[in-house]
Amino acid sequence: MTTPLASPLVHGLAGLSPVHDESVSSPPRPSLALGHAEASLVNRPPSSPDTEGNELVVRPVELATVGTELLAIPEIALILTAAGLLTTAVWAAHPRLWQLGTTAAVVVAAAAASLHTISPHPGALLLLVLAAASLAMEVYSLPGWMLHAAGGATSLIMSGLCLHGPWTGAHPGVSIPAGLIVGLGTWWAARRSWRASRADPWAVSNRLVGRELVVLDVGDGHRGHAVVAGQLWAIRDPRRPLPKGGVVRVTERRNDELLVQQRGEGRSESA
């Protein structure tokens, strides 16, 4: 039973409570029955010029900017330079690996672009030139001695540490391993090149084709003997008589005999 004083209070509170009016339109709300995907589609803002669906559209200009910023990092520039020097040295030691030569050209181009981006210190460029010259001498002049390879590795390490100035370049944790890998890799490739085989015919190796050797004696003109890979081999030149004391190159192995050709013979035929 409601008292007369309580009746006006109850009616007043009832008047203050919100009443839903169907005639007043309100923005639709996503139903709880909808999944997350449908709710996101309902509440998704209008697409902008940089968006397409739910994926971000990356413009070519943005990709170029990101690539330039990556090339401007000293550590990346040093890694590309070291890779270019190493691939070039290995290809110079083994010219028949033309795939490696193509890879070396691409890596050297990327390294040049990276160096152009960071504008290295002139002293760092001089050290890079010294490193390249030392590695080239290791391959072409004294393969296997490791003297020039060590000098090239040291110059490369110092160049990486001083890319922007004295001791302001790539991190030592990147410069030192990169220089050591390039030096050891160049020495290893030069030690197994045909130039090293010519310089040291007594060096033990499983590789025979491509090695140059000196004819020790001649039998019937086309046959003779020479030392190859620490062993005395019978050699034969099927085209020309062998010159005693002359330098020939192994072209093929047939059982216990090596077929050879004299120096310059392959070049004249290809010309």
C-alpha positions in Angstrom: 0.0 0.0 0.0 1.4 3.4 -1.1 1.0 6.4 1.1 -0.3 9.7 -0.3 3.1 11.4 0.3 5.1 8.7 -1.5 2.9 8.8 -4.6 4.1 12.2 -5.9 7.8 11.1 -5.3 7.4 7.9 -7.1 5.7 9.6 -10.1 8.5 12.3 -10.1 11.3 9.7 -10.2 9.4 7.9 -12.9 9.4 11.1 -14.9 13.2 11.5 -14.5 14.0 7.9 -15.9 14.9 7.8 -19.6 12.2 6.7 -21.9 13.2 5.1 -25.2 11.4 6.8 -28.0 11.2 4.8 -31.2 10.6 7.9 -33.2 14.1 9.3 -32.4 16.8 7.7 -34.6 20.0 6.7 -32.9 23.3 5.5 -34.5 23.2 1.7 -35.0 25.4 -0.4 -32.7 27.1 -3.5 -33.7 25.2 -6.5 -32.4 26.9 -8.8 -29.9 26.0 -11.7 -32.2 28.4 -10.3 -34.8 31.9 -11.6 -35.0 35.0 -9.5 -34.7 35.4 -9.3 -38.4 31.9 -8.0 -39.0 32.2 -5.5 -36.1 35.4 -4.2 -37.5 33.7 -3.7 -40.9 30.9 -1.8 -39.3 33.1 0.5 -37.3 35.9 0.9 -39.9 36.7 4.5 -40.8 36.5 5.5 -44.5 39.5 4.3 -46.5 42.4 6.8 -46.9 44.6 7.1 -50.0 47.3 4.9 -48.4 45.0 2.1 -47.4 43.3 -0.5 -49.5 41.0 -2.8 -47.6 42.8 -3.7 -44.4 46.3 -3.7 -45.9 48.7 -0.8 -46.0 49.8 0.1 -49.5 53.6 0.8 -49.7 54.5 3.3 -52.3 57.7 2.9 -54.4 59.0 6.2 -53.0 58.8 4.8 -49.5 60.6 1.6 -50.5 63.4 3.7 -52.1 63.7 5.8 -48.9 63.9 2.7 -46.8 66.6 1.2 -49.1 68.6 4.4 -48.9 68.4 4.5 -45.2 69.6 0.9 -45.0 72.6 1.6 -47.3 73.5 4.5 -45.1 74.2 2.2 -42.1 78.0 1.9 -41.7 77.8 -1.8 -40.8 75.8 -2.7 -43.9 78.2 -0.7 -46.1 81.1 -2.5 -44.7 79.5 -5.9 -45.1 78.7 -5.2 -48.8 82.2 -3.9 -49.4 83.8 -7.0 -47.7 81.5 -9.3 -49.7 82.4 -7.5 -53.0 86.2 -7.8 -52.3 85.9 -11.5 -51.3 83.8 -12.6 -54.3 86.0 -10.6 -56.7 89.2 -12.2 -55.2 87.8 -15.7 -55.5 86.7 -15.1 -59.0 90.1 -13.8 -59.9 91.7 -16.9 -58.5 89.3 -19.1 -60.4 88.2 -17.3 -63.6 86.1 -20.3 -64.9 83.5 -19.6 -62.2 81.6 -17.0 -64.3 78.6 -17.2 -62.1 80.7 -16.0 -59.2 82.0 -13.2 -61.4 78.5 -12.1 -62.1 77.6 -12.2 -58.4 80.8 -10.2 -57.7 79.8 -7.5 -60.1 76.3 -7.1 -58.5 77.7 -7.0 -55.0 80.4 -4.5 -55.9 77.8 -2.2 -57.4 75.7 -2.4 -54.2 78.8 -1.6 -52.1 79.6 1.4 -54.3 76.1 2.7 -53.9 76.3 2.2 -50.2 79.6 4.0 -50.0 78.3 6.9 -52.1 75.3 7.2 -49.7 77.4 7.5 -46.5 80.1 9.7 -48.0 83.1 8.0 -46.2 86.2 9.8 -44.9 89.0 10.1 -47.5 91.3 8.1 -45.1 88.8 5.3 -45.2 88.7 5.3 -49.0 92.5 5.2 -49.1 92.5 2.2 -46.7 89.9 0.4 -49.0 92.1 1.0 -52.0 95.1 -0.5 -50.1 93.0 -3.5 -49.0 91.9 -4.2 -52.6 95.5 -3.9 -53.9 96.8 -6.2 -51.2 94.2 -8.8 -51.9 94.9 -8.6 -55.7 98.6 -9.1 -55.0 97.8 -12.2 -52.9 96.0 -13.7 -55.8 98.2 -12.7 -58.7 101.7 -12.2 -57.2 102.4 -14.5 -54.2 99.5 -16.9 -53.8 99.7 -19.0 -50.7 102.1 -16.8 -48.7 99.3 -15.0 -46.8 101.4 -11.8 -46.5 99.3 -9.7 -48.7 96.1 -11.3 -47.5 96.9 -10.2 -43.9 97.7 -6.7 -45.1 94.4 -6.6 -47.0 92.4 -7.8 -43.9 94.1 -5.2 -41.7 93.4 -2.4 -44.1 89.8 -3.4 -44.4 89.3 -3.5 -40.7 90.8 -0.1 -40.2 88.7 1.3 -43.0 85.5 0.0 -41.4 86.4 1.5 -38.0 87.1 4.9 -39.6 84.3 5.2 -42.2 83.0 8.6 -40.9 86.3 9.7 -39.4 89.0 8.5 -37.0 87.4 5.7 -34.9 83.9 6.7 -35.9 82.6 4.1 -38.3 81.3 0.5 -38.2 81.1 -1.4 -34.9 84.3 -3.4 -34.1 82.1 -6.5 -33.8 81.4 -6.2 -37.5 84.6 -4.7 -38.8 87.0 -7.3 -37.3 85.2 -10.5 -38.4 84.5 -9.1 -41.9 88.2 -8.3 -42.4 89.3 -11.7 -41.1 86.8 -13.6 -43.3 87.9 -11.6 -46.4 91.6 -12.2 -45.7 91.3 -15.9 -45.0 88.9 -16.5 -47.9 91.2 -14.7 -50.3 94.2 -16.7 -49.1 92.3 -20.0 -49.3 91.1 -19.2 -52.9 94.6 -18.1 -54.0 96.2 -21.2 -52.5 94.1 -23.4 -54.7 94.4 -21.5 -57.9 96.4 -22.6 -60.9 98.9 -19.9 -60.1 99.8 -21.5 -56.8 100.1 -24.8 -58.6 102.6 -23.3 -61.0 104.6 -21.6 -58.2 104.7 -24.8 -56.1 104.5 -28.0 -58.2 105.2 -30.2 -55.3 102.2 -29.0 -53.3 99.9 -32.0 -52.6 96.4 -31.5 -54.2 93.6 -33.5 -55.7 93.2 -31.0 -58.5 95.2 -31.8 -61.6 93.3 -30.2 -64.6 94.4 -26.6 -65.1 97.7 -26.8 -63.3 100.9 -25.6 -65.0 104.0 -27.7 -64.8 107.5 -27.9 -66.2 108.5 -30.7 -68.6 111.4 -32.6 -67.0 112.3 -35.0 -69.8 111.0 -35.9 -73.3 110.7 -39.4 -74.7 109.4 -39.8 -78.3 108.7 -36.1 -78.7 105.1 -36.1 -77.7 105.6 -37.9 -74.4 107.5 -37.0 -71.3 107.4 -36.6 -67.5 106.7 -33.9 -65.1 106.0 -33.4 -61.4 102.4 -32.6 -60.6 100.9 -32.4 -57.1 104.0 -33.9 -55.5 104.0 -36.9 -57.9 105.9 -37.9 -61.1 103.4 -38.2 -63.9 103.6 -39.3 -67.5 102.4 -36.5 -69.8 101.6 -36.3 -73.5 100.9 -33.5 -75.9 98.8 -35.0 -78.8 99.3 -31.9 -81.0 102.9 -30.7 -80.7 106.2 -32.1 -79.5 107.0 -31.4 -75.9 109.8 -28.9 -75.2 112.1 -30.0 -72.4 112.1 -27.4 -69.7 109.0 -25.8 -71.2 105.8 -24.9 -69.3 102.6 -26.8 -70.2 99.2 -27.0 -68.7 97.1 -30.1 -67.9 93.9 -30.3 -69.9 92.7 -33.9 -69.2 93.5 -37.0 -67.1 93.4 -40.4 -68.8 94.1 -43.2 -66.4 97.8 -42.8 -65.4 98.6 -40.3 -68.1 98.0 -36.5 -68.3 97.2 -34.7 -71.5 98.8 -31.3 -71.7 99.0 -28.3 -74.0 101.7 -25.8 -74.3 101.4 -22.3 -73.0 99.6 -20.0 -75.4 98.2 -22.8 -77.5 94.6 -22.5 -76.2 94.6 -18.7 -76.7 95.8 -18.9 -80.3 93.1 -21.4 -81.1 90.3 -19.4 -79.4 91.5 -16.2 -81.3 
